[in-house]
Amino acid sequence: MRHLLLMGLLACGADDTEPPAGPDAASALGECDPGGPRPGWLVSHFTIAPIDDGVSEGFDLDDGADGCGVDDFVSPDGTSGIDNAFGTLLPALALTEAAAIEPLINASIKAGNLLVTFELDDLDDPWEDACVTLDVGRGDGVPMLGTDGEVLWGQTLDRAGPADFSTDASVVDGITETDLQLTLPIEIFGLQLDFEMHDGAIRLEQQADGTVTGVLAGGIDVAYILQVAREENVDPDLAGILEVLLAGAADLAPDESGDCTQVSMALSFETIPVFFFD
């Protein structure tokens, strides 16, 4: 998994000399002044990242490991080793009840059941900032929708509680990229589910119009997916189809016998700017 130390040094204009360690390191690098703005965004749309001729959004989640023999992909910018095995299942799942998963996820956003929020604290410069804090949390309540049925820009939300995930990060060319641990509470097939993304990563790319686009990815437990598929509200044929598909797609977290227990998944997202009640 990539880390942001090198990116942070580059953004601060580091030279060939070794940066100082200890409490003076941040001040020596500069651009670490606290107290900057704290912009926020709400995810307005999720897309399960597809595979297009071997190209996929996502990350190298297993640092180039074998992945139980499952092929990796290349990102749109040419980065190799991208893990998104779930994307290979989309054509087959499109013929099943699982085709409704993505629309149901986005319906959950509009209903207020899946309000994923991002905040960048101490953001002095949206394009180059060596020291920010990324908070990934959840909003509370039902968002306001426009006449087009989409979530309205610029509304004010309550936070559901403290951030689910928080980490120091940096902004380089408007992009923030870091490791991520996140659980997505999703209501599909009439079930309240918690999809935990293990050992994941996230990339946020700030746009000139004030929105943020990006991708988040991680490993999903195969056993949990099959447990959901076996629920009584779900098409009974889906569990059998998924069991076959996932047996060949699982590519992360091998157990003692070498069998992978997770399948990599990448979700592209769009956001709108929002504010929060303090």
C-alpha positions in Angstrom: 0.0 0.0 0.0 1.3 3.4 -0.9 2.1 5.9 1.8 2.0 9.6 1.7 5.4 10.5 3.3 7.2 10.8 0.0 4.3 12.8 -1.6 4.3 15.1 1.3 8.0 15.8 1.0 7.7 16.5 -2.7 4.8 18.9 -2.1 6.9 20.8 0.5 9.8 21.2 -2.0 12.2 18.8 -0.2 15.7 18.6 -1.7 18.3 15.9 -1.5 19.1 16.6 2.2 17.5 14.4 4.8 14.6 16.2 6.5 14.9 16.8 10.2 13.2 14.4 12.6 11.3 15.2 15.8 9.0 18.1 16.7 10.8 20.6 14.4 10.3 18.4 11.3 6.9 19.9 10.3 8.0 23.5 10.7 11.2 22.8 8.7 9.1 21.4 5.8 6.7 24.3 6.0 3.0 24.5 5.0 1.9 22.7 8.2 0.2 25.7 9.8 -3.0 24.6 11.6 -6.2 26.5 11.5 -7.0 26.6 7.7 -10.5 26.1 6.2 -12.4 22.8 6.7 -14.3 22.1 3.5 -16.8 19.2 3.4 -18.4 17.0 0.8 -21.2 14.4 0.6 -21.0 11.4 -1.7 -23.9 11.9 -4.1 -23.3 8.9 -6.3 -21.4 5.5 -6.1 -20.4 3.4 -9.1 -19.0 -0.1 -8.9 -15.8 0.3 -11.0 -16.0 -1.8 -14.2 -13.2 -3.4 -16.1 -12.7 -2.1 -19.6 -10.2 -4.0 -21.7 -7.9 -4.6 -18.7 -8.2 -1.1 -17.3 -9.8 -0.3 -14.0 -9.9 2.4 -11.3 -8.5 1.2 -8.0 -5.3 0.5 -6.1 -2.7 -2.1 -5.6 -4.2 -3.4 -2.4 -1.8 -6.4 -1.9 1.5 -4.7 -2.8 1.9 -6.9 -5.9 1.2 -10.2 -4.2 0.0 -13.2 -6.3 -3.6 -12.7 -5.3 -4.5 -16.5 -5.5 -3.7 -16.4 -9.3 -6.3 -13.7 -10.0 -5.2 -11.2 -12.7 -4.5 -7.6 -11.8 -5.4 -4.6 -13.9 -4.0 -1.3 -15.1 -5.3 2.1 -13.9 -6.3 4.7 -16.5 -3.0 6.5 -15.8 -1.0 3.3 -16.5 -0.3 2.1 -13.0 -0.1 -1.6 -12.9 -1.1 -4.1 -10.2 -4.7 -2.7 -9.7 -6.9 -5.0 -7.6 -10.6 -4.9 -8.5 -11.7 -8.6 -8.9 -15.3 -7.8 -8.2 -15.4 -5.7 -11.4 -14.9 -8.9 -13.4 -18.2 -10.3 -12.0 -20.3 -7.4 -13.2 -21.3 -8.8 -16.6 -22.5 -12.1 -15.0 -24.2 -10.3 -12.2 -26.1 -8.0 -14.6 -28.2 -11.0 -15.5 -29.3 -11.6 -11.8 -31.0 -9.8 -9.0 -27.6 -8.4 -8.1 -27.9 -5.9 -11.0 -30.0 -3.8 -8.7 -27.2 -3.3 -6.1 -25.8 -0.1 -7.5 -29.2 1.6 -8.0 -30.2 0.5 -4.5 -26.9 2.0 -3.1 -27.6 5.3 -4.7 -31.3 5.2 -3.5 -29.9 4.7 0.0 -28.0 8.0 -0.3 -31.2 10.0 -1.3 -33.1 8.3 1.5 -30.4 9.3 4.1 -29.3 5.8 4.8 -25.9 6.1 3.3 -24.5 9.6 3.8 -20.7 9.3 3.4 -18.9 12.5 4.1 -15.4 13.8 3.6 -13.7 16.8 5.3 -10.2 18.1 4.8 -9.2 20.0 7.9 -6.5 22.8 7.8 -6.8 23.0 4.0 -4.8 26.1 3.2 -4.4 25.4 -0.5 -6.8 23.0 -2.3 -4.1 22.1 -4.9 -0.9 21.9 -2.8 -0.9 21.4 0.9 1.5 19.1 2.8 -0.4 18.9 6.0 -4.2 18.3 6.1 -6.4 15.9 8.1 -8.8 13.7 6.1 -12.0 12.8 8.1 -14.4 10.2 6.6 -17.7 10.2 8.4 -21.4 10.0 8.0 -24.2 12.6 7.8 -27.4 12.3 9.7 -30.9 12.8 8.4 -32.5 12.9 5.0 -30.8 15.2 2.5 -32.7 17.8 0.5 -33.3 16.9 -3.1 -33.8 19.2 -6.1 -36.6 19.1 -8.6 -34.4 16.8 -10.7 -34.4 14.3 -7.8 -30.7 14.8 -7.1 -29.1 15.8 -3.8 -28.8 19.6 -3.5 -25.5 21.4 -3.4 -24.5 23.5 -0.4 -27.0 22.2 2.1 -26.1 21.9 5.8 -26.0 18.5 7.4 -25.7 17.1 10.9 -22.9 14.7 11.6 -23.9 11.3 12.7 -21.1 11.3 15.2 -17.3 11.4 15.3 -15.4 10.5 12.1 -15.4 6.8 11.2 -11.9 7.3 9.9 -9.3 10.1 10.3 -5.7 10.4 9.1 -3.0 12.9 8.4 -2.6 13.4 4.6 -1.4 15.8 2.0 -2.7 17.4 -1.2 -0.6 17.1 -4.4 -2.0 18.6 -7.6 -5.4 18.7 -6.0 -5.3 14.9 -5.1 -5.3 13.3 -1.7 -4.5 9.7 -1.5 -4.2 7.5 1.6 -4.9 4.2 3.2 -8.5 3.6 4.4 -10.5 1.4 6.8 -14.2 1.9 6.2 -17.6 0.2 6.8 -20.4 1.1 4.5 -23.9 0.7 6.0 -26.1 -0.2 3.0 -29.8 -1.2 2.8 -30.4 -3.6 -0.1 -33.0 -6.3 -0.7 -34.7 -5.0 2.4 -31.7 -5.8 4.6 -29.5 -3.5 6.7 -25.9 -4.5 5.9 -22.5 -3.4 6.9 -19.9 -3.9 4.2 -16.5 -3.6 5.8 -13.7 -2.7 3.3 -10.5 -4.2 4.7 -7.0 -2.8 4.2 -8.4 -0.3 1.7 -7.3 3.0 0.1 -9.0 6.2 -1.1 -8.2 8.9 -3.6 -10.0 12.3 -3.7 -9.5 14.6 -6.6 -10.7 18.2 -6.1 -12.4 19.7 -9.1 -12.5 23.4 -10.3 -16.2 23.5 -9.6 -15.8 22.7 -5.9 -16.8 19.1 -6.1 -14.6 16.1 -5.4 -14.4 12.9 -7.4 -12.5 9.8 -6.6 -12.3 6.1 -5.8 -12.2 4.0 -2.7 -11.3 0.3 -2.6 -10.7 -2.5 -0.2 -11.3 -6.2 0.4 -14.8 -7.6 1.1 -15.2 -10.8 3.0 -16.4 -13.5 0.7 -18.2 -15.2 3.5 -20.2 -12.1 4.3 -21.3 -11.6 0.7 -22.5 -15.2 0.6 -24.3 -14.8 3.9 -26.2 -11.8 2.4 -27.0 -13.8 -0.7 -28.5 -16.6 1.4 -31.0 -14.3 3.1 -34.7 -15.2 2.6 -35.4 -11.8 0.8 -32.9 -12.6 -1.9 -33.3 -14.7 -5.0 -32.4 -18.2 -3.9 -30.4 -18.8 -7.1 -28.1 -15.8 -6.4 -26.2 -17.6 -3.7 -25.2 -20.5 -5.9 -24.2 -18.1 -8.7 -22.1 -16.0 -6.4 -20.5 -19.0 -4.7 -19.2 -20.2 -8.1 -18.1 -16.7 -9.2 -16.4 -15.7 -6.0 -14.5 -19.0 -5.8 -12.6 -17.9 -8.9 -12.4 -14.1 -8.1 -11.3 -14.0 -4.4 -7.9 -12.4 -4.5 -7.0 -11.0 -1.1 -6.3 -12.2 2.5 -5.2 -15.8 1.9 -5.9 -18.2 4.9 -3.5 -20.8 6.3 -4.2 -23.1 3.4 -3.5 -20.4 0.8 -7.2 -19.8 -0.2 -8.1 -16.1 -0.5 -11.0 -15.1 1.8 -11.7 -11.6 0.4 -12.5 -10.2 -3.0 -11.2 -6.7 -4.0 -13.7 -4.1 -4.9 -13.3 -0.5 -6.2 -16.1 2.1 -6.0 -15.9 5.4 -7.9 -17.7 8.3 -6.4 -19.0 11.8 -7.0 -19.6 14.4 -4.3 -21.2 17.7 -3.8 -20.0 20.5 -1.4 -21.9 20.6 1.9 -21.7 22.3 5.3 -22.0 20.8 8.8 -23.7 22.0 12.0 -21.1 22.4 14.7 
